[in-house]
Amino acid sequence: MMSHRKFSAPRPGSLGFLPQKRSSRHHGKVKSFPKDDPSKLVHLTAFLGYKAGMTHIVREVHTPGSR
């Protein structure tokens, strides 16, 4: 016999973070580049972006009065 909730409840977790699996590559991928214009100077044409979750930062603060 399977268990079930006695009362309805909201879904636990956001569907925006699915699927929860390890990424196949550790760096972003540029899917499209803008058309090259030789008359312009050299500049940034693409930016590598990727979705990151469950990250944390550990830092030390060396200021007087900080804990």
N, CA, C and O atoms as a CHARMM CRD file, in Angstrom:
* protein
*
  268
    1    1 MET  N      0.84700  -1.17300   0.00000 PROA 1      0.00000
    2    1 MET  CA     0.00000   0.00000   0.00000 PROA 1      0.00000
    3    1 MET  C      0.89900   1.24500   0.00000 PROA 1      0.00000
    4    1 MET  O      1.85000   1.33200   0.77600 PROA 1      0.00000
    5    2 MET  N      0.58800   2.19500  -0.87100 PROA 2      0.00000
    6    2 MET  CA     1.40200   3.40000  -0.99300 PROA 2      0.00000
    7    2 MET  C      0.87500   4.48900  -0.06200 PROA 2      0.00000
    8    2 MET  O     -0.32800   4.59600   0.17900 PROA 2      0.00000
    9    3 SER  N      1.79100   5.28500   0.44700 PROA 3      0.00000
   10    3 SER  CA     1.37200   6.38600   1.31700 PROA 3      0.00000
   11    3 SER  C      0.94600   7.57000   0.47000 PROA 3      0.00000
   12    3 SER  O      1.30200   7.66400  -0.70500 PROA 3      0.00000
   13    4 HSD  N      0.20300   8.45000   1.05400 PROA 4      0.00000
   14    4 HSD  CA    -0.25300   9.65000   0.36100 PROA 4      0.00000
   15    4 HSD  C     -0.46500  10.76200   1.37200 PROA 4      0.00000
   16    4 HSD  O     -0.55600  10.51900   2.57600 PROA 4      0.00000
   17    5 ARG  N     -0.54300  12.00500   0.85800 PROA 5      0.00000
   18    5 ARG  CA    -0.80400  13.14800   1.72600 PROA 5      0.00000
   19    5 ARG  C     -2.26500  13.17300   2.11800 PROA 5      0.00000
   20    5 ARG  O     -3.14400  12.81400   1.33500 PROA 5      0.00000
   21    6 LYS  N     -2.50400  13.59800   3.32500 PROA 6      0.00000
   22    6 LYS  CA    -3.89900  13.74400   3.74900 PROA 6      0.00000
   23    6 LYS  C     -4.48500  15.02800   3.17900 PROA 6      0.00000
   24    6 LYS  O     -5.66800  15.08700   2.84400 PROA 6      0.00000
   25    7 PHE  N     -3.62700  16.08000   3.07000 PROA 7      0.00000
   26    7 PHE  CA    -4.07000  17.35400   2.51900 PROA 7      0.00000
   27    7 PHE  C     -3.16900  17.73900   1.35600 PROA 7      0.00000
   28    7 PHE  O     -2.01500  17.31600   1.28900 PROA 7      0.00000
   29    8 SER  N     -3.69700  18.54100   0.44200 PROA 8      0.00000
   30    8 SER  CA    -2.88700  18.97800  -0.68900 PROA 8      0.00000
   31    8 SER  C     -1.87100  20.01500  -0.21700 PROA 8      0.00000
   32    8 SER  O     -2.08900  20.70500   0.78000 PROA 8      0.00000
   33    9 ALA  N     -0.76500  20.11500  -0.94200 PROA 9      0.00000
   34    9 ALA  CA     0.30800  21.03600  -0.57000 PROA 9      0.00000
   35    9 ALA  C      0.97400  21.53400  -1.84700 PROA 9      0.00000
   36    9 ALA  O      0.89300  20.87900  -2.88600 PROA 9      0.00000
   37   10 PRO  N      1.63300  22.69000  -1.77500 PROA 10     0.00000
   38   10 PRO  CA     2.35500  23.18000  -2.95400 PROA 10     0.00000
   39   10 PRO  C      3.50200  22.25300  -3.33900 PROA 10     0.00000
   40   10 PRO  O      3.98900  21.46300  -2.53100 PROA 10     0.00000
   41   11 ARG  N      3.90800  22.37300  -4.57500 PROA 11     0.00000
   42   11 ARG  CA     4.99500  21.53900  -5.07200 PROA 11     0.00000
   43   11 ARG  C      6.30800  21.90000  -4.36800 PROA 11     0.00000
   44   11 ARG  O      6.62800  23.08300  -4.25600 PROA 11     0.00000
   45   12 PRO  N      7.06900  20.92200  -3.89400 PROA 12     0.00000
   46   12 PRO  CA     8.33000  21.24100  -3.21400 PROA 12     0.00000
   47   12 PRO  C      9.45600  21.49500  -4.20800 PROA 12     0.00000
   48   12 PRO  O     10.02000  20.54600  -4.75300 PROA 12     0.00000
   49   13 GLY  N      9.78800  22.74000  -4.45000 PROA 13     0.00000
   50   13 GLY  CA    10.88900  23.07400  -5.34600 PROA 13     0.00000
   51   13 GLY  C     10.40300  23.68200  -6.65300 PROA 13     0.00000
   52   13 GLY  O      9.27400  23.45700  -7.08800 PROA 13     0.00000
   53   14 SER  N     11.28300  24.45200  -7.26000 PROA 14     0.00000
   54   14 SER  CA    10.95400  25.13300  -8.50100 PROA 14     0.00000
   55   14 SER  C     11.27600  24.25600  -9.69700 PROA 14     0.00000
   56   14 SER  O     12.30500  23.58100  -9.71100 PROA 14     0.00000
   57   15 LEU  N     10.41300  24.25800 -10.69400 PROA 15     0.00000
   58   15 LEU  CA    10.65700  23.48900 -11.90600 PROA 15     0.00000
   59   15 LEU  C     11.70500  24.16200 -12.79000 PROA 15     0.00000
   60   15 LEU  O     12.17000  23.56600 -13.76200 PROA 15     0.00000
   61   16 GLY  N     12.08300  25.40800 -12.45800 PROA 16     0.00000
   62   16 GLY  CA    13.11700  26.09400 -13.21600 PROA 16     0.00000
   63   16 GLY  C     14.49700  25.50000 -13.00100 PROA 16     0.00000
   64   16 GLY  O     15.41000  25.77000 -13.78100 PROA 16     0.00000
   65   17 PHE  N     14.66800  24.69500 -11.95900 PROA 17     0.00000
   66   17 PHE  CA    15.96600  24.10200 -11.66200 PROA 17     0.00000
   67   17 PHE  C     16.02900  22.64000 -12.08400 PROA 17     0.00000
   68   17 PHE  O     16.92400  21.91500 -11.65100 PROA 17     0.00000
   69   18 LEU  N     15.10900  22.20100 -12.90700 PROA 18     0.00000
   70   18 LEU  CA    15.12600  20.83000 -13.39800 PROA 18     0.00000
   71   18 LEU  C     15.77100  20.78800 -14.77500 PROA 18     0.00000
   72   18 LEU  O     15.68000  21.79200 -15.48000 PROA 18     0.00000
   73   19 PRO  N     16.39700  19.73800 -15.20800 PROA 19     0.00000
   74   19 PRO  CA    16.65300  18.50700 -14.47900 PROA 19     0.00000
   75   19 PRO  C     17.82500  18.65000 -13.51300 PROA 19     0.00000
   76   19 PRO  O     18.79900  19.34300 -13.80700 PROA 19     0.00000
   77   20 GLN  N     17.72700  18.00300 -12.38000 PROA 20     0.00000
   78   20 GLN  CA    18.78900  18.09700 -11.38500 PROA 20     0.00000
   79   20 GLN  C     19.82600  17.02100 -11.68300 PROA 20     0.00000
   80   20 GLN  O     19.74000  15.90300 -11.17600 PROA 20     0.00000
   81   21 LYS  N     20.79100  17.36500 -12.49900 PROA 21     0.00000
   82   21 LYS  CA    21.85200  16.42200 -12.83900 PROA 21     0.00000
   83   21 LYS  C     23.14600  17.18300 -13.02500 PROA 21     0.00000
   84   21 LYS  O     23.14200  18.40300 -13.18400 PROA 21     0.00000
   85   22 ARG  N     24.23300  16.47600 -13.00600 PROA 22     0.00000
   86   22 ARG  CA    25.54300  17.08700 -13.19200 PROA 22     0.00000
   87   22 ARG  C     25.69300  17.49400 -14.65100 PROA 22     0.00000
   88   22 ARG  O     25.27400  16.77200 -15.55600 PROA 22     0.00000
   89   23 SER  N     26.29300  18.65600 -14.86700 PROA 23     0.00000
   90   23 SER  CA    26.42700  19.15200 -16.23700 PROA 23     0.00000
   91   23 SER  C     27.44100  18.31900 -17.01300 PROA 23     0.00000
   92   23 SER  O     28.36700  17.75300 -16.43200 PROA 23     0.00000
   93   24 SER  N     27.26000  18.25200 -18.31500 PROA 24     0.00000
   94   24 SER  CA    28.16000  17.47800 -19.15400 PROA 24     0.00000
   95   24 SER  C     29.45800  18.22300 -19.41300 PROA 24     0.00000
   96   24 SER  O     30.47600  17.59400 -19.69900 PROA 24     0.00000
   97   25 ARG  N     29.44800  19.56800 -19.31900 PROA 25     0.00000
   98   25 ARG  CA    30.67100  20.36200 -19.48800 PROA 25     0.00000
   99   25 ARG  C     30.70600  21.43200 -18.40800 PROA 25     0.00000
  100   25 ARG  O     29.66500  21.87300 -17.92100 PROA 25     0.00000
  101   26 HSD  N     31.91100  21.84300 -18.04000 PROA 26     0.00000
  102   26 HSD  CA    32.07200  22.79200 -16.95400 PROA 26     0.00000
  103   26 HSD  C     32.22500  24.22700 -17.43200 PROA 26     0.00000
  104   26 HSD  O     32.53900  25.10900 -16.63300 PROA 26     0.00000
  105   27 HSD  N     32.01400  24.47300 -18.69400 PROA 27     0.00000
  106   27 HSD  CA    32.12500  25.83000 -19.20900 PROA 27     0.00000
  107   27 HSD  C     30.92600  26.11100 -20.11000 PROA 27     0.00000
  108   27 HSD  O     30.27300  25.19000 -20.60000 PROA 27     0.00000
  109   28 GLY  N     30.65000  27.37700 -20.31600 PROA 28     0.00000
  110   28 GLY  CA    29.52300  27.75500 -21.15300 PROA 28     0.00000
  111   28 GLY  C     29.79300  27.50900 -22.62300 PROA 28     0.00000
  112   28 GLY  O     30.91100  27.18500 -23.02300 PROA 28     0.00000
  113   29 LYS  N     28.74600  27.67000 -23.42300 PROA 29     0.00000
  114   29 LYS  CA    28.86800  27.45000 -24.85200 PROA 29     0.00000
  115   29 LYS  C     28.18300  28.61000 -25.56100 PROA 29     0.00000
  116   29 LYS  O     27.04900  28.96300 -25.23800 PROA 29     0.00000
  117   30 VAL  N     28.87700  29.20000 -26.52800 PROA 30     0.00000
  118   30 VAL  CA    28.29600  30.28100 -27.31200 PROA 30     0.00000
  119   30 VAL  C     27.49400  29.65600 -28.44200 PROA 30     0.00000
  120   30 VAL  O     28.04000  28.91700 -29.26100 PROA 30     0.00000
  121   31 LYS  N     26.19300  29.95200 -28.48700 PROA 31     0.00000
  122   31 LYS  CA    25.34200  29.32200 -29.49600 PROA 31     0.00000
  123   31 LYS  C     25.24700  30.14800 -30.77100 PROA 31     0.00000
  124   31 LYS  O     24.94400  29.60300 -31.83300 PROA 31     0.00000
  125   32 SER  N     25.50100  31.45500 -30.68900 PROA 32     0.00000
  126   32 SER  CA    25.45800  32.26600 -31.90000 PROA 32     0.00000
  127   32 SER  C     26.36600  33.47400 -31.72100 PROA 32     0.00000
  128   32 SER  O     26.49700  34.01100 -30.62000 PROA 32     0.00000
  129   33 PHE  N     26.98200  33.88800 -32.79800 PROA 33     0.00000
  130   33 PHE  CA    27.83500  35.06600 -32.81000 PROA 33     0.00000
  131   33 PHE  C     27.17600  36.13800 -33.67000 PROA 33     0.00000
  132   33 PHE  O     26.50600  35.80200 -34.64700 PROA 33     0.00000
  133   34 PRO  N     27.34400  37.41600 -33.33800 PROA 34     0.00000
  134   34 PRO  CA    26.83000  38.46400 -34.22700 PROA 34     0.00000
  135   34 PRO  C     27.65300  38.51400 -35.51500 PROA 34     0.00000
  136   34 PRO  O     28.78700  38.03700 -35.55000 PROA 34     0.00000
  137   35 LYS  N     27.08200  39.08900 -36.56400 PROA 35     0.00000
  138   35 LYS  CA    27.78600  39.17600 -37.83800 PROA 35     0.00000
  139   35 LYS  C     29.00000  40.09500 -37.69000 PROA 35     0.00000
  140   35 LYS  O     28.93200  41.13700 -37.03900 PROA 35     0.00000
  141   36 ASP  N     30.08700  39.69500 -38.29700 PROA 36     0.00000
  142   36 ASP  CA    31.34100  40.44000 -38.17900 PROA 36     0.00000
  143   36 ASP  C     31.30100  41.68500 -39.06600 PROA 36     0.00000
  144   36 ASP  O     30.92300  41.62300 -40.23600 PROA 36     0.00000
  145   37 ASP  N     31.69900  42.81400 -38.47800 PROA 37     0.00000
  146   37 ASP  CA    31.77500  44.07600 -39.22200 PROA 37     0.00000
  147   37 ASP  C     33.24100  44.50500 -39.23200 PROA 37     0.00000
  148   37 ASP  O     33.73600  44.98100 -38.21100 PROA 37     0.00000
  149   38 PRO  N     33.95200  44.35200 -40.35000 PROA 38     0.00000
  150   38 PRO  CA    35.39000  44.67000 -40.37900 PROA 38     0.00000
  151   38 PRO  C     35.69700  46.14400 -40.15100 PROA 38     0.00000
  152   38 PRO  O     36.82900  46.48500 -39.80900 PROA 38     0.00000
  153   39 SER  N     34.71800  47.02500 -40.33100 PROA 39     0.00000
  154   39 SER  CA    34.97900  48.45800 -40.15200 PROA 39     0.00000
  155   39 SER  C     35.09500  48.84400 -38.67700 PROA 39     0.00000
  156   39 SER  O     35.66500  49.88700 -38.35800 PROA 39     0.00000
  157   40 LYS  N     34.56300  48.01600 -37.77800 PROA 40     0.00000
  158   40 LYS  CA    34.62900  48.32600 -36.35000 PROA 40     0.00000
  159   40 LYS  C     35.93100  47.81800 -35.74900 PROA 40     0.00000
  160   40 LYS  O     36.58000  46.92900 -36.30100 PROA 40     0.00000
  161   41 LEU  N     36.30700  48.39800 -34.60400 PROA 41     0.00000
  162   41 LEU  CA    37.49500  47.94400 -33.88400 PROA 41     0.00000
  163   41 LEU  C     37.22500  46.58700 -33.24400 PROA 41     0.00000
  164   41 LEU  O     36.08200  46.13600 -33.16900 PROA 41     0.00000
  165   42 VAL  N     38.29200  45.95000 -32.78800 PROA 42     0.00000
  166   42 VAL  CA    38.15400  44.66300 -32.11700 PROA 42     0.00000
  167   42 VAL  C     37.43700  44.87500 -30.78700 PROA 42     0.00000
  168   42 VAL  O     37.84200  45.72600 -29.99500 PROA 42     0.00000
  169   43 HSD  N     36.38500  44.11600 -30.53700 PROA 43     0.00000
  170   43 HSD  CA    35.61600  44.24600 -29.30500 PROA 43     0.00000
  171   43 HSD  C     34.99600  42.89800 -28.94400 PROA 43     0.00000
  172   43 HSD  O     35.03300  41.94600 -29.72400 PROA 43     0.00000
  173   44 LEU  N     34.43600  42.84600 -27.75900 PROA 44     0.00000
  174   44 LEU  CA    33.80700  41.62500 -27.26400 PROA 44     0.00000
  175   44 LEU  C     32.52200  41.36800 -28.04000 PROA 44     0.00000
  176   44 LEU  O     31.64900  42.23300 -28.10200 PROA 44     0.00000
  177   45 THR  N     32.40500  40.18300 -28.62900 PROA 45     0.00000
  178   45 THR  CA    31.21400  39.87400 -29.42200 PROA 45     0.00000
  179   45 THR  C     30.32500  38.83400 -28.75700 PROA 45     0.00000
  180   45 THR  O     29.14200  38.74200 -29.08600 PROA 45     0.00000
  181   46 ALA  N     30.85900  38.05400 -27.83700 PROA 46     0.00000
  182   46 ALA  CA    30.06300  37.00300 -27.21400 PROA 46     0.00000
  183   46 ALA  C     30.43600  36.90000 -25.74000 PROA 46     0.00000
  184   46 ALA  O     31.54300  37.25900 -25.33900 PROA 46     0.00000
  185   47 PHE  N     29.50800  36.41000 -24.95000 PROA 47     0.00000
  186   47 PHE  CA    29.73600  36.23400 -23.52300 PROA 47     0.00000
  187   47 PHE  C     29.32400  34.82200 -23.14500 PROA 47     0.00000
  188   47 PHE  O     28.20600  34.39900 -23.43800 PROA 47     0.00000
  189   48 LEU  N     30.22200  34.08900 -22.49300 PROA 48     0.00000
  190   48 LEU  CA    29.90100  32.73600 -22.05500 PROA 48     0.00000
  191   48 LEU  C     29.09100  32.80600 -20.77000 PROA 48     0.00000
  192   48 LEU  O     29.54700  33.35500 -19.76700 PROA 48     0.00000
  193   49 GLY  N     27.90800  32.25700 -20.80500 PROA 49     0.00000
  194   49 GLY  CA    27.07300  32.22400 -19.61100 PROA 49     0.00000
  195   49 GLY  C     26.56500  30.82000 -19.37200 PROA 49     0.00000
  196   49 GLY  O     26.35300  30.06500 -20.32000 PROA 49     0.00000
  197   50 TYR  N     26.37100  30.46800 -18.13400 PROA 50     0.00000
  198   50 TYR  CA    25.84100  29.15800 -17.81700 PROA 50     0.00000
  199   50 TYR  C     25.05700  29.25200 -16.52200 PROA 50     0.00000
  200   50 TYR  O     25.23400  30.18200 -15.73400 PROA 50     0.00000
  201   51 LYS  N     24.19900  28.28700 -16.31700 PROA 51     0.00000
  202   51 LYS  CA    23.35100  28.26500 -15.13700 PROA 51     0.00000
  203   51 LYS  C     24.12700  27.62300 -13.98900 PROA 51     0.00000
  204   51 LYS  O     24.68800  26.53700 -14.14000 PROA 51     0.00000
  205   52 ALA  N     24.15500  28.28600 -12.86500 PROA 52     0.00000
  206   52 ALA  CA    24.85700  27.75700 -11.70500 PROA 52     0.00000
  207   52 ALA  C     23.90300  27.73300 -10.52000 PROA 52     0.00000
  208   52 ALA  O     23.11200  28.65900 -10.34000 PROA 52     0.00000
  209   53 GLY  N     23.96900  26.72100  -9.74300 PROA 53     0.00000
  210   53 GLY  CA    23.11200  26.61800  -8.57200 PROA 53     0.00000
  211   53 GLY  C     23.85000  25.99100  -7.41800 PROA 53     0.00000
  212   53 GLY  O     24.88300  25.34500  -7.60000 PROA 53     0.00000
  213   54 MET  N     23.31800  26.18200  -6.23400 PROA 54     0.00000
  214   54 MET  CA    23.87100  25.62200  -5.01200 PROA 54     0.00000
  215   54 MET  C     25.33400  26.00500  -4.83500 PROA 54     0.00000
  216   54 MET  O     26.17800  25.14900  -4.57000 PROA 54     0.00000
  217   55 THR  N     25.63000  27.28300  -4.98000 PROA 55     0.00000
  218   55 THR  CA    26.98900  27.76500  -4.78400 PROA 55     0.00000
  219   55 THR  C     27.07500  28.52000  -3.46500 PROA 55     0.00000
  220   55 THR  O     26.06200  28.99400  -2.95000 PROA 55     0.00000
  221   56 HSD  N     28.25400  28.63000  -2.93000 PROA 56     0.00000
  222   56 HSD  CA    28.45400  29.40800  -1.72300 PROA 56     0.00000
  223   56 HSD  C     29.84000  30.04000  -1.77100 PROA 56     0.00000
  224   56 HSD  O     30.72800  29.57700  -2.48700 PROA 56     0.00000
  225   57 ILE  N     30.00100  31.08400  -1.00900 PROA 57     0.00000
  226   57 ILE  CA    31.26400  31.82100  -0.96900 PROA 57     0.00000
  227   57 ILE  C     31.79000  31.80400   0.46000 PROA 57     0.00000
  228   57 ILE  O     31.05700  32.09300   1.40500 PROA 57     0.00000
  229   58 VAL  N     33.06100  31.46600   0.60700 PROA 58     0.00000
  230   58 VAL  CA    33.72900  31.51700   1.90600 PROA 58     0.00000
  231   58 VAL  C     34.78100  32.59900   1.80900 PROA 58     0.00000
  232   58 VAL  O     35.65600  32.54300   0.94500 PROA 58     0.00000
  233   59 ARG  N     34.70400  33.58400   2.68900 PROA 59     0.00000
  234   59 ARG  CA    35.67100  34.67100   2.61900 PROA 59     0.00000
  235   59 ARG  C     36.10100  35.05800   4.02700 PROA 59     0.00000
  236   59 ARG  O     35.40500  34.78700   5.00600 PROA 59     0.00000
  237   60 GLU  N     37.26000  35.69800   4.10500 PROA 60     0.00000
  238   60 GLU  CA    37.77200  36.20500   5.37100 PROA 60     0.00000
  239   60 GLU  C     37.77400  37.71500   5.31200 PROA 60     0.00000
  240   60 GLU  O     38.17500  38.30600   4.31000 PROA 60     0.00000
  241   61 VAL  N     37.32100  38.34400   6.39600 PROA 61     0.00000
  242   61 VAL  CA    37.28400  39.79500   6.46700 PROA 61     0.00000
  243   61 VAL  C     38.34200  40.23400   7.46500 PROA 61     0.00000
  244   61 VAL  O     38.30800  39.83500   8.62900 PROA 61     0.00000
  245   62 HSD  N     39.27700  41.05100   7.01300 PROA 62     0.00000
  246   62 HSD  CA    40.37300  41.50900   7.88400 PROA 62     0.00000
  247   62 HSD  C     40.22000  43.01800   8.15400 PROA 62     0.00000
  248   62 HSD  O     41.13000  43.79900   7.87700 PROA 62     0.00000
  249   63 THR  N     39.09000  43.40300   8.68200 PROA 63     0.00000
  250   63 THR  CA    38.88300  44.80700   9.04200 PROA 63     0.00000
  251   63 THR  C     38.70600  44.90400  10.54500 PROA 63     0.00000
  252   63 THR  O     38.16300  43.98100  11.15300 PROA 63     0.00000
  253   64 PRO  N     39.14700  45.99500  11.16700 PROA 64     0.00000
  254   64 PRO  CA    38.99700  46.12600  12.61000 PROA 64     0.00000
  255   64 PRO  C     37.52400  46.17200  13.00300 PROA 64     0.00000
  256   64 PRO  O     36.72700  46.86300  12.36800 PROA 64     0.00000
  257   65 GLY  N     37.17600  45.45100  14.02700 PROA 65     0.00000
  258   65 GLY  CA    35.79800  45.42900  14.52300 PROA 65     0.00000
  259   65 GLY  C     34.92800  44.37100  13.88900 PROA 65     0.00000
  260   65 GLY  O     33.78300  44.19500  14.30500 PROA 65     0.00000
  261   66 SER  N     35.43500  43.65500  12.88800 PROA 66     0.00000
  262   66 SER  CA    34.61500  42.60800  12.26500 PROA 66     0.00000
  263   66 SER  C     34.72400  41.32400  13.08800 PROA 66     0.00000
  264   66 SER  O     35.70800  41.09500  13.79100 PROA 66     0.00000
  265   67 ARG  N     33.70000  40.50700  12.98100 PROA 67     0.00000
  266   67 ARG  CA    33.70300  39.24800  13.73400 PROA 67     0.00000
  267   67 ARG  C     34.23300  38.11800  12.89500 PROA 67     0.00000
  268   67 ARG  O     34.30900  36.98300  13.36400 PROA 67     0.00000
